Every structure is written in structure tokens, then in C-alpha cells.
Amino acid sequence: MSSIQEAHEGPVVLAPARESGISRPLVFLLATGAGLAAAALYYSQPMLGVLGAEIGAADRTVGWVPTLTQLGYAFGLLLLAPLGDRFDRRRIILAKVAVLAAALLGAGIAPSIGGLLAASLVIGLSATLAQDIVPAAATLAPAEHRGRVVGTVMTGLLLGILLSRVVSGAIAEQFGWRAVFIAAAGSIALLGAALWRGLPRFAPTTDLGYGQLLGSLVTLFARHPGLRRAAVAQGLLSLGFSAFWSTLAVMLHANFQLGAAAAGAFGLAGAAGALAAPLAGGIADRHGPALVTRLGAGLAALSFAAMALSPLLPEGGRLWLLVASAIGFDLGVQASLIAHQTIIYAIDPPARSRLNAVLMVGMFIGMSAGATLGSQALAAWGWNGVVAVATAASAAALLLRLRTRIDR
């Protein structure tokens, strides 16, 4: 096989070897780094209701803040992730940390919506350092502990997503939205100092040119129908997911007079994602991951559709329905993601990193499209328009999975 296959066997670490493998403090540092990087993608969402008024931008324009962040992340996964095989991953991680800190600071001091939009795109591009940290952890861990180490780092990433909206909503409520970005920039700067001291160097594992690395992603996508189905189905689910979260703050502010803290508190529903991991894994082990994708997509579609009942309820009931629906669709989307990863990892084990990159690109293209369509639907048809977009996307994912018998 080519040197691309060798890349998936792990690079040689240019650091003193430890008999016990990776140390616990380094595992904690990597988990923290993955969490902080992932959190940067979601800080803006609970603040959109107040951000537009303060910076003097219309709701349609403000909707591009999360859109560009997610789009930047998708492009970063596609264009930057393969570089970890070609160059020292430590240098790539530290470079992205520096860019992310600068972009977050730029967002915090942006004088206009134009500057904020530009910073949002760069935040998305550089936040892909989370996808450099996870394979770094897998490389550093001894084979007998690799699953536990990677699982711990992924837990940090999930907690970053879960807590980002809660933290940003609370800080924005007390100190304003600019304080959120400035504090985030400070946390990333501290992370960079810790990684500079604690992260070893990695030897490149291939001399393939940049174009060849990118070309291998296209080859895998074209060769494996199971990968294409997984990327499209997860992208559709992510579209509905993003349409909800990117417009929730604006809707709560307009319909319930609730601020950023209340919008951020809805992020606690993301705890369902943590519960989905063992539940989805157990069902997949017993009955196959394809069943989990159908159950997850069905639960997401049902949860989104239930929000259409909101006008029939009193105000308190409408809020509880929103909470229950958020828990339901988050559980469904997370369960489907775990099942889709299980499916694609079995397609071509030597190419797992690239397979995952293709899946993540599909997922975050969906999230970018969801942020755009959600904000446009809210402006044109109100909250019912957002519900319709999310329900239709999830139903399409369910239909795709129901039509699939075997994934290869």
C-alpha cells in the first residue's frame, strides 16, 4: 500500500518513550484542548438575540455568524485535516491555537458586523485543531489503552459542545457578548502555553503532496456507497440540528422576552448526547449500527415535528415542549453519529482518519446549511418555518436510512 496507509498506523513520536504510555496530565490536557476548540464553534449561538441589536445588524445578517463559523469548520476539515500526516502535528496544533486565539479576540473587538463575520470564518477554520488533537492522543497512547485515552479526549470534546452555550449565555447576560469572545481568546492562549510545554513532536508519516492527500478523500467518497450514505444522512440530521440552535436565541428573545442566559441553558439538553453513547453502542452491538441510524433519525424527526404543537399550549407548556424536543432530537442526532462512525470505520480500517474527515465534512456542511436556512425561515415564516425545515431534513435522513439494507 502507499504511504497514506502507513499514516493510519500512527506516526513516530519524537519524544522520550514512557513505559506506561501517555501520562494522565497529558490526557487531561488533550481532553481540555479538544473541548475548548469545539466550544469555540458554539459560543455565538445563545447571544444572537442581543448581538444583532448591539452591533446594528438585521436578524438575517446576524444569522451568518454561526453559518460562517460552521462553514469554516467544514472547509478546515477538508483542507487542513490531511496535513497531520505530512507535517509535525505538534506544529499544526500550536499554529491553529495561535490563529484561534487571535480570531476570538478579533470577534470580541469587532467594530462592525463585517469584522465579526470575517472573524467567525477564521474561528471555524482554526477550531479544527480538535480534529488534530484526537489523532494525536491515539498516537501517543499505547495500543492496550488507546480506546480509553481516545474516549476520554472525546468526552472533553462533547463537554465543550455541551457547556459552551451555557457558559456563553451566562457571561453574555452579565458582561455582554464581547466578554464571551475575549474570555474565550484568553482560555485558548493559556491552552497554547500548556500544549507548547506538554505536547511532544510527531514525525511526518508520508511525503505525499498536498493535492494527493486531498485526492484520497475524493477517491474514498466515490468508492464506498456506505460512506456516501452516512455523510448525506448525518448532514441532513445536522441541518435540522443547526437550524434549531442557530435561531433559538432570536426566537426566545422575540416570543418569550428571554435573554442569552436562558438560551444558553437549553444547551444542558446536550447531556442527552452523552447518554446516547452507551445506549447507541449497546444496540449497535446487538442489532447492528444500521438499526441505530434509523432509530436516531426517527427520534429526531419526531422531536422536531412535535414542536409544531406549540401554538396549542400555554406559554409555560411551550417552553417545556421546547426542552423535551431538544432532548429528543439531540439524543437522536448523537446516536446516529455514533452509529455512522461505526459503519464507516468498518468500510476500510486503514483509512479511518480520512473516512472520518469525509463524514465530518458532510456533517458540518449540513450544519452550515441549517444555520442559513433556519435564519431565513425564521425571518420569512417565523418559528413554524424553522420547525418545518428541521422536520423535513430529519425525515429525509430517515427515509435514506430506511432504504439502506447493507452499508459497504
C-alpha positions as CSV (number, residue, x, y, z in Angstrom):
1,M,0.0,0.0,0.0
2,S,1.0,3.6,-0.3
3,S,2.4,5.8,2.5
4,I,-1.1,7.1,3.1
5,Q,-1.9,3.7,4.6
6,E,1.2,4.0,6.8
7,A,-0.2,7.3,8.1
8,H,-3.0,5.4,9.7
9,E,-0.7,3.2,11.6
10,G,0.5,6.2,13.6
11,P,3.5,8.5,13.4
12,V,6.7,8.0,15.3
13,V,6.6,10.3,18.3
14,L,9.9,12.3,18.7
15,A,9.7,12.3,22.5
16,P,11.2,10.2,25.3
17,A,9.2,7.0,25.4
18,R,7.2,6.2,28.6
19,E,6.8,2.6,29.7
20,S,3.3,3.4,31.0
21,G,2.4,5.3,27.8
22,I,0.7,8.7,27.8
23,S,0.5,10.4,31.2
24,R,-2.8,11.3,32.8
25,P,-2.0,15.0,32.9
26,L,-1.4,15.0,29.2
27,V,-4.6,13.1,28.6
28,F,-6.4,15.7,30.6
29,L,-4.7,18.5,28.7
30,L,-5.7,17.0,25.3
31,A,-9.3,16.5,26.5
32,T,-9.4,20.1,27.7
33,G,-7.9,21.3,24.4
34,A,-10.5,19.3,22.3
35,G,-13.3,20.7,24.5
36,L,-12.2,24.4,24.2
37,A,-11.7,24.1,20.5
38,A,-15.1,22.6,19.9
39,A,-16.7,25.1,22.2
40,A,-15.5,28.0,20.0
41,L,-17.9,26.8,17.3
42,Y,-20.9,27.4,19.5
43,Y,-20.3,30.4,21.7
44,S,-22.1,32.8,19.4
45,Q,-25.4,30.9,19.2
46,P,-27.1,31.9,22.5
47,M,-26.1,35.5,22.0
48,L,-27.6,36.2,18.6
49,G,-30.8,37.7,20.1
50,V,-28.8,40.6,21.7
51,L,-25.8,40.7,19.5
52,G,-27.6,42.0,16.4
53,A,-29.2,44.9,18.2
54,E,-25.9,46.0,19.8
55,I,-23.8,45.8,16.7
56,G,-26.6,47.3,14.5
57,A,-27.3,44.3,12.2
58,A,-30.5,42.7,11.0
59,D,-31.5,39.2,12.0
60,R,-30.8,37.9,8.5
61,T,-27.3,39.2,8.6
62,V,-26.6,38.1,12.2
63,G,-27.6,34.6,11.1
64,W,-24.4,34.4,9.0
65,V,-22.3,34.4,12.2
66,P,-22.9,30.8,13.0
67,T,-23.2,29.9,9.3
68,L,-19.7,31.1,8.6
69,T,-18.3,29.5,11.7
70,Q,-19.7,26.1,10.7
71,L,-18.7,26.6,7.1
72,G,-15.2,27.5,8.1
73,Y,-15.0,24.3,10.2
74,A,-16.2,22.2,7.2
75,F,-13.5,23.8,5.0
76,G,-10.9,23.3,7.7
77,L,-11.7,19.6,7.9
78,L,-11.5,19.2,4.2
79,L,-8.4,21.3,3.5
80,L,-6.4,21.2,6.7
81,A,-7.0,17.9,8.4
82,P,-4.9,15.8,5.9
83,L,-1.8,18.0,6.8
84,G,-1.4,16.0,10.0
85,D,0.1,13.1,8.0
86,R,2.5,15.4,6.1
87,F,3.9,17.7,8.9
88,D,4.7,17.6,12.6
89,R,1.2,17.5,14.2
90,R,2.5,19.5,17.2
91,R,3.4,22.4,15.0
92,I,0.0,22.3,13.3
93,I,-1.8,22.2,16.7
94,L,0.2,25.2,18.0
95,A,-0.3,27.2,14.8
96,K,-4.1,26.7,14.9
97,V,-4.2,27.6,18.6
98,A,-2.5,30.9,17.8
99,V,-4.9,31.6,15.0
100,L,-7.9,30.6,17.0
101,A,-7.0,32.9,19.9
102,A,-6.4,35.8,17.6
103,A,-9.7,35.2,15.8
104,L,-11.7,35.0,19.0
105,L,-10.1,38.2,20.2
106,G,-10.9,39.8,16.8
107,A,-14.6,38.8,17.2
108,G,-14.7,40.4,20.7
109,I,-13.4,43.7,19.5
110,A,-15.0,43.8,16.1
111,P,-16.3,47.3,15.3
112,S,-18.9,46.1,12.8
113,I,-20.8,43.1,11.6
114,G,-18.3,42.7,8.7
115,G,-15.4,42.2,11.1
116,L,-17.4,39.8,13.2
117,L,-18.3,37.7,10.1
118,A,-14.7,37.5,9.0
119,A,-13.6,36.5,12.5
120,S,-16.3,33.9,12.6
121,L,-15.0,32.2,9.4
122,V,-11.5,32.1,10.8
123,I,-12.7,30.7,14.2
124,G,-14.3,27.8,12.3
125,L,-11.2,27.1,10.3
126,S,-8.8,27.1,13.3
127,A,-11.2,25.3,15.6
128,T,-10.4,22.2,13.6
129,L,-7.5,21.7,15.9
130,A,-9.9,19.5,17.9
131,Q,-9.6,17.0,14.9
132,D,-5.8,17.2,15.2
133,I,-5.8,16.6,19.0
134,V,-7.9,13.4,18.8
135,P,-5.5,11.5,16.4
136,A,-2.6,12.9,18.4
137,A,-4.0,11.2,21.6
138,A,-4.5,8.0,19.7
139,T,-0.9,8.1,18.5
140,L,0.6,8.8,21.9
141,A,-1.5,6.1,23.7
142,P,-0.2,2.5,23.9
143,A,-2.3,0.1,22.0
144,E,-3.8,-1.6,25.1
145,H,-5.1,1.8,26.4
146,R,-5.9,3.6,23.1
147,G,-9.6,3.2,23.4
148,R,-9.7,4.6,26.9
149,V,-7.5,7.5,26.1
150,V,-9.4,8.5,22.9
151,G,-12.7,8.1,24.8
152,T,-11.5,10.5,27.5
153,V,-10.5,13.1,24.9
154,M,-13.8,12.7,23.1
155,T,-15.6,13.2,26.4
156,G,-13.8,16.5,26.7
157,L,-14.9,17.4,23.2
158,L,-18.5,16.6,24.0
159,L,-18.4,18.6,27.2
160,G,-17.1,21.6,25.3
161,I,-20.0,21.4,23.0
162,L,-22.4,20.9,25.9
163,L,-21.2,23.7,28.1
164,S,-20.3,26.3,25.5
165,R,-23.9,27.6,25.1
166,V,-24.5,27.6,28.9
167,V,-21.3,29.4,29.7
168,S,-21.6,31.9,26.8
169,G,-25.2,32.7,27.6
170,A,-24.4,33.3,31.3
171,I,-21.4,35.5,30.6
172,A,-23.2,37.5,27.9
173,E,-26.1,38.1,30.3
174,Q,-23.8,39.6,32.9
175,F,-21.0,41.2,31.0
176,G,-22.1,41.4,27.3
177,W,-21.4,39.3,24.3
178,R,-17.9,40.8,23.7
179,A,-16.7,39.5,27.0
180,V,-17.5,35.9,25.9
181,F,-15.2,36.1,22.9
182,I,-12.4,37.9,24.8
183,A,-12.6,35.3,27.7
184,A,-12.5,32.5,25.1
185,A,-9.4,34.0,23.5
186,G,-7.7,34.1,26.9
187,S,-8.6,30.4,27.6
188,I,-7.2,29.4,24.2
189,A,-4.0,31.3,24.8
190,L,-3.5,29.5,28.1
191,L,-4.1,26.2,26.4
192,G,-1.5,27.0,23.8
193,A,1.1,27.7,26.6
194,A,0.3,24.3,28.2
195,L,0.4,22.4,24.9
196,W,3.7,24.1,24.0
197,R,5.2,22.7,27.2
198,G,3.5,19.3,27.3
199,L,2.9,18.1,23.8
200,P,5.7,16.1,22.1
201,R,6.7,16.3,18.5
202,F,5.4,13.9,15.8
203,A,7.3,12.7,12.8
204,P,5.5,13.0,9.4
205,T,4.4,9.7,8.1
206,T,4.1,10.4,4.4
207,D,5.7,12.5,1.7
208,L,2.6,12.7,-0.5
209,G,1.9,16.1,-1.9
210,Y,-1.0,18.2,-0.7
211,G,-3.1,17.5,-3.8
212,Q,-2.6,13.8,-3.4
213,L,-3.8,13.9,0.2
214,L,-6.9,15.7,-0.7
215,G,-7.4,13.5,-3.7
216,S,-7.6,10.4,-1.5
217,L,-10.7,11.8,0.2
218,V,-12.5,12.1,-3.1
219,T,-11.4,8.5,-4.0
220,L,-12.8,7.1,-0.8
221,F,-16.1,9.0,-1.2
222,A,-16.5,7.8,-4.8
223,R,-15.5,4.2,-4.0
224,H,-17.8,3.5,-1.0
225,P,-21.6,3.9,-1.2
226,G,-21.9,3.3,2.6
227,L,-19.6,6.3,3.2
228,R,-21.7,8.5,0.9
229,R,-25.0,7.4,2.6
230,A,-23.5,8.1,6.1
231,A,-22.2,11.5,5.1
232,V,-25.5,12.6,3.5
233,A,-27.8,11.2,6.3
234,Q,-25.7,12.8,9.0
235,G,-25.5,16.0,7.1
236,L,-29.3,16.1,6.9
237,L,-29.7,15.5,10.6
238,S,-27.1,18.2,11.3
239,L,-29.0,20.6,9.1
240,G,-32.1,20.3,11.4
241,F,-30.0,20.4,14.5
242,S,-28.3,23.6,13.4
243,A,-31.5,25.3,12.2
244,F,-32.9,24.9,15.7
245,W,-29.8,26.0,17.7
246,S,-28.9,28.9,15.4
247,T,-32.4,30.5,15.7
248,L,-33.4,29.6,19.2
249,A,-31.9,32.7,20.9
250,V,-33.6,35.0,18.5
251,M,-37.0,33.2,18.9
252,L,-36.8,33.2,22.7
253,H,-35.9,36.9,22.8
254,A,-38.8,37.8,20.5
255,N,-41.5,35.4,21.7
256,F,-40.7,35.0,25.4
257,Q,-38.5,38.0,26.3
258,L,-35.8,35.7,27.5
259,G,-32.2,36.6,27.3
260,A,-28.9,34.9,26.4
261,A,-28.7,33.0,29.7
262,A,-32.0,31.3,29.0
263,A,-30.9,30.3,25.5
264,G,-27.6,29.0,26.8
265,A,-29.4,26.9,29.5
266,F,-31.1,25.0,26.7
267,G,-27.6,23.6,26.0
268,L,-28.0,21.4,29.0
269,A,-30.2,19.3,26.8
270,G,-27.0,18.2,25.2
271,A,-26.5,15.9,28.1
272,A,-28.6,13.5,26.1
273,G,-25.7,13.2,23.7
274,A,-23.6,11.8,26.5
275,L,-26.3,9.3,27.3
276,A,-26.6,8.3,23.7
277,A,-23.1,6.9,23.5
278,P,-23.5,3.7,25.7
279,L,-27.1,3.3,24.6
280,A,-26.4,3.5,20.9
281,G,-23.3,1.4,21.2
282,G,-25.2,-1.4,23.0
283,I,-28.0,-1.5,20.5
284,A,-25.4,-1.4,17.6
285,D,-23.5,-4.4,19.1
286,R,-26.7,-6.5,19.5
287,H,-28.6,-5.5,16.4
288,G,-26.2,-3.6,14.1
289,P,-25.5,0.1,13.6
290,A,-27.9,0.4,10.7
291,L,-30.8,0.0,13.1
292,V,-29.4,2.7,15.4
293,T,-29.3,5.2,12.4
294,R,-33.0,4.6,11.8
295,L,-33.9,4.9,15.4
296,G,-31.9,8.0,15.8
297,A,-33.2,9.7,12.6
298,G,-36.8,8.7,13.6
299,L,-36.4,10.2,17.1
300,A,-35.0,13.4,15.6
301,A,-37.8,13.8,13.1
302,L,-40.5,13.1,15.7
303,S,-39.0,15.5,18.2
304,F,-38.8,18.3,15.6
305,A,-42.3,17.6,14.4
306,A,-43.7,17.8,18.0
307,M,-42.7,21.4,18.2
308,A,-45.5,22.2,15.7
309,L,-47.9,21.6,18.6
310,S,-46.5,24.7,20.4
311,P,-49.3,27.1,19.4
312,L,-51.8,24.8,21.2
313,L,-50.1,25.1,24.5
314,P,-49.9,27.9,27.1
315,E,-46.6,29.8,27.4
316,G,-45.2,27.5,30.1
317,G,-46.2,24.5,28.2
318,R,-44.5,25.8,25.1
319,L,-41.2,26.1,26.9
320,W,-41.4,22.6,28.3
321,L,-42.2,21.3,24.9
322,L,-39.0,23.0,23.5
323,V,-36.9,21.4,26.3
324,A,-38.4,17.9,25.7
325,S,-37.9,18.3,21.9
326,A,-34.3,19.5,22.3
327,I,-33.5,16.4,24.5
328,G,-35.2,14.1,22.0
329,F,-33.5,15.4,18.8
330,D,-30.1,15.7,20.5
331,L,-30.3,12.1,21.6
332,G,-31.3,11.1,18.1
333,V,-28.6,13.1,16.3
334,Q,-25.9,11.9,18.6
335,A,-27.0,8.2,18.4
336,S,-27.0,8.4,14.6
337,L,-23.5,9.9,14.6
338,I,-22.1,7.1,16.7
339,A,-23.7,4.5,14.5
340,H,-22.5,6.2,11.3
341,Q,-19.0,6.2,12.7
342,T,-19.2,2.5,13.5
343,I,-20.4,1.9,9.9
344,I,-17.7,3.8,8.1
345,Y,-14.8,2.6,10.4
346,A,-15.6,-1.0,9.2
347,I,-15.5,0.0,5.5
348,D,-11.7,0.5,5.2
349,P,-9.9,0.3,8.5
350,P,-6.5,1.6,7.2
351,A,-8.3,4.8,6.1
352,R,-10.3,5.5,9.2
353,S,-9.0,9.1,9.7
354,R,-9.9,10.1,6.1
355,L,-13.2,8.3,6.3
356,N,-14.0,10.3,9.4
357,A,-12.9,13.5,7.8
358,V,-15.4,12.9,4.9
359,L,-18.2,12.2,7.4
360,M,-17.4,15.3,9.4
361,V,-17.3,17.4,6.3
362,G,-20.8,16.2,5.4
363,M,-22.0,16.8,8.9
364,F,-20.7,20.4,9.1
365,I,-21.8,21.3,5.6
366,G,-25.3,20.3,6.9
367,M,-24.8,22.5,10.0
368,S,-23.8,25.5,7.9
369,A,-26.8,25.0,5.6
370,G,-29.0,24.6,8.6
371,A,-27.9,27.9,10.1
372,T,-28.6,29.7,6.8
373,L,-31.9,28.0,6.1
374,G,-33.0,28.4,9.7
375,S,-32.4,32.1,9.9
376,Q,-34.1,32.7,6.5
377,A,-37.1,30.5,7.5
378,L,-37.4,32.4,10.8
379,A,-37.4,35.8,9.0
380,A,-39.9,34.7,6.4
381,W,-42.3,32.4,8.2
382,G,-41.5,32.6,11.9
383,W,-40.7,29.7,14.2
384,N,-43.0,27.4,12.4
385,G,-40.8,27.8,9.3
386,V,-37.8,26.6,11.4
387,V,-39.7,23.6,12.7
388,A,-40.7,22.7,9.1
389,V,-37.1,22.9,7.8
390,A,-35.8,20.8,10.7
391,T,-38.5,18.2,10.4
392,A,-38.2,17.8,6.6
393,A,-34.4,17.4,6.9
394,S,-34.6,14.7,9.6
395,A,-37.4,12.9,7.7
396,A,-35.2,12.8,4.6
397,A,-32.4,11.3,6.6
398,L,-34.8,8.7,8.0
399,L,-36.0,7.8,4.5
400,L,-32.4,7.4,3.3
401,R,-31.6,5.0,6.2
402,L,-34.8,3.0,5.7
403,R,-33.9,2.4,2.1
404,T,-30.5,1.1,3.0
405,R,-30.1,-2.6,3.6
406,I,-26.4,-3.1,3.7
407,D,-23.6,-0.5,4.1
408,R,-20.3,-1.1,2.4
